[in-house]
Amino acid sequence: MEYLILFLPLIGAFISGFFGKKIGNRNTQILASVLVTLSGIFSLIIFYKVLALGYSENKLIFNWISSGNFNVNWSIYIDALTAVMLVVVSLISSIIHFYSIGYMNHDPHKTRFTAYLSLFTFAMLTLVTADNFLQLFFGWEGVGLCSYLLIGFWYKKPSANAAAIKAFLVNRVGDFGFAIGIFLIFLFYGTVNYNEVFQQTPMLIQEKLIFFDIEFNLITLICLMLFIGAMGKSAQIFLHTWLPDAMEGPTPVSALIHAATMVTAGVFLVVRCSPMFEYSQTALNFVTTIGMLTAFFAATVALVQNDIKKIVAYSTCSQLGYMFLAAGIGAYNVAIFHLFTHAFFKALLFLGSGCVIHSFNEQQDIRSMGGVWKKIPYTYTLMIIGTLALTGFPFLSGYYSKDAIIEFAYLKGNAIGYYAAFVGIFTALLTSIYSWRLIFKTFHGKYNNKEANLNSIQESSLIMLMPSCLLAIGAIFAGFIFKEIFIGPNNSEFWKNSILFLNAIQHEHPPLWFISITPVIVILAIPLSYYLFVENEKILKNFVDKNKFLYNFLLRKWYFDEIYNFIFVEPIKKIGLLFWKKGDIDTIDRYGPDGLSKIVKIISDKAVNFQSGHLYHYAFVMLVGLSILLTYLILY
């Protein structure tokens, strides 16, 4: 069964890529979707076995590397953490596969798209089932490659190509740090297998590494390097710039990348490596800080974005910040709980956004929408459910997981915990405001689209709405159903050894006044947002007019792209042009191929003069040559 979970998506990718045209577009899409769905069903069975029977397994596929004492296997490692990730990845992927049948209906390259989706799923499953860092890195890079192919799927669009390259390059920065972390593990541990590394870690907590006369704690350095990899993949601040641009890909790609797969890989990595991070408070504090900054930064930027997909994308970035915040305070199970619930409501929001875009004839600017909630009531209802879950409205899935992060941060009881709790609460307010701004601008108020008649707006097809309905069920009930399992007082019975806690997490509740803050502001934000974005828009317009700098600062995403362009892109372009013009053209070509060819031509032109055609000239040359030869022989 474990083998089928992993390889069914790969089989789907192979069939779609090589035999799609022969089988037929629609048949290929259905077949690939069924194979991924079967993988999802088997994942649910594995999850049940882990939950009910405490099942764990490490199934060997083949021996990958064997060199001396260094052995690396290709395995399928099953524990509680893997089981959760299998369910999230395979189920969300299967839903998106079926959604794509409707969304990509008019695209001539739908079989290629399906192949990329299935290959992406296989790479992600390879990542989460690894029992060693090398296999994890293989899946990690496989996910990166597939994301490049999917983001740049519409390769005739220059913006899509630029976004794909940007995603690939920014992730390479993080992956470089990740690779250094793996090299250090191999150097000092002599192995890359999880269990062996984690067993040795307590014995190496005092180990130091000297670099340029600076002393580093080995465990801290490794954890920081691994986290840099996580920052790139999970789009944390400083390495986040690729994420909004990735919206250039088709909407199913956005849902797959942002909801359940690629961006959650970084969170999975940190939680998987909890037996190492627990021995480095410095690394954990850094994770918390980056998480806080990302959550706040992305929420502020989302407030002023006008592209419906980019608003949801920055929302993803912000929620990932919450997850790292939780991991940084040592609440790894809470981080995974939020990852689990987030997958449902974020995929729902992306698929709902896709339905909206389809209804508006590929229009993505929310300023050109409005007044259509009666025209597309099913899409509207689904988007409302996703928004309520995202904002943490009481008793929906986001309420249980997001509020748990804030509460556990408060219970941490130290300065960084209190800071994290405050940032979490304030970010929850911002999340509620920008989420309802999206809803009210898209569905309420006046109809603002000048390109399409209001009567032409209609619901998406059933094949697009049904997958969204399944996600809506998860967005409503996932938090309530799985709360006790993931973060309840007896959660250790489920997680067992998949997560390490050196210090037991407190499970008592914070004061009632603190628990009440987040739900209250989330609820109050709804009428406030309606008033600002529908009833009296002049208030915001006047505020923007008086605070142009702040508005532009947020609209330009804190000027990160401009800063990176100034510091990195332009200097590198200038250096490249210098080497090209002065080094390649003016030096290598001038004195190399071009120079040699010139010399040969000059010599040949001169040599031609000797070819006079007169016999006495040739005889004279022979005589001169003979004289020189005789002179040499006589003298030497």
Protein Blocks (a to p, Z undefined) as FASTA:
>chain_A
ZZmmmmmmmmmmmmmmmmmmmnopklmmmmmmmmmmmmmmmmmmmmmmmmmnopacdddf
bdfbdghjbccdddddddfklmmmmmmmmmmmmmmmmmmmmmmmmpcklmmmmmmmmmmm
mmmmmmmmpcbfklmmmmmmmmmmmmmmmmmmmmmbmklmmmmmmmmmmmmmmmmmmmmm
mmmmmmmnopabfklmmmmmmmmmmpccdeehiacdfklmmmmmmmmmmmmmnopghilm
mmmmmmmpcfklmmmmmmmmmmmmmmmmmmmmmmmmmmomklmmmmmmmmmmmmmmmmmm
mmmpcbfklmmmmmmmmmmmmmmmmmmnopamlmmmmmmmmmmmmmmmmmmmmmmmmmnn
opabfklggjilmmmmmlmmmmmmmmmmmnopghiaklmmmmmmmmmmmmnopaklmmmm
mmmmmmmmmmmmmmmmmmmmmmgcjdfbfkbcfklpccddfklmmmmmmmmmmmmmmmmm
mmmmmmmmklmmmnmmmpccfbacdfbdcdfklmmmmmmmmmmmmmmmmmmmmmmmmlmm
mmmmmmmmlmmmmmnonolmmmmmmmmmmmmmmmmmmmmmmmmmmmmmmmmmmmmmmmmm
mmmmmmmmmmnopaklmmmmmmmmmmmmmmmmmmZZ
